[in-house]
Amino acid sequence: MAEKKKYQIKIQGQLVPVTEEVYLTYYRMNRRELHLEEQDRKHGVFHYSALDTKDTTGEDMIPDRISPPVEDVVTDKLLAEKLHQCLAQLTQEEQKLIFTLFFQNKSEHQLAAETGIPRMTIHNRKRRILSRLKKLMEK
């Protein structure tokens, strides 16, 4: 009587007994993977996983062209914080004028019509306040 053949595959350095079906499927998949790697080499395909180290993955090396650079985000945040500090140093009347013109997007004409203050007076105040803010920002 013919002896039944035993099938084994190596998993984590140990031979594990498996059925013939599992053995054949495993080695077909293994050969298919090798074939695909050979094709990639032949066609010059590069995988970022080839850049993997113990500290980072190769995918971490892919540049993000959609998001703004971190340096720009940090700079914008620092400038915004500085601007808020400088705005806090203005008088209540100056803060109200800047808030209305820049945060509520009202024009000088609209503000003049609402308050009854001449538009040129509003314009001159705005220029003086912006000049003061510029000096505060440069400190």
Stockholm file with secondary structure:
# STOCKHOLM 1.0

chainA/1-139         MAEKKKYQIKIQGQLVPVTEEVYLTYYRMNRRELHLEEQDRKHGVFHYSALDTKDTTGEDMIPDRISPPVEDVVTDKLLAEKLHQCLAQLTQEEQKLIFTLFFQNKSEHQLAAETGIPRMTIHNRKRRILSRLKKLMEK
#=GR chainA/1-139 SS CCCCCCEEEEETTEEEEECHHHHHHHHHHHHHHHHHHHHHHHTTCCCGGGGCCSSCCGGGGSCCSSSCCHHHHHHHHHHHHHHHHHHHTSCHHHHHHHIIIIISCCCHHHHHHHHCCCHHHHHHHHHHHHHHHHHHHHC
#=GC SS_cons         CCCCCCEEEEETTEEEEECHHHHHHHHHHHHHHHHHHHHHHHTTCCCGGGGCCSSCCGGGGSCCSSSCCHHHHHHHHHHHHHHHHHHHTSCHHHHHHHIIIIISCCCHHHHHHHHCCCHHHHHHHHHHHHHHHHHHHHC
//
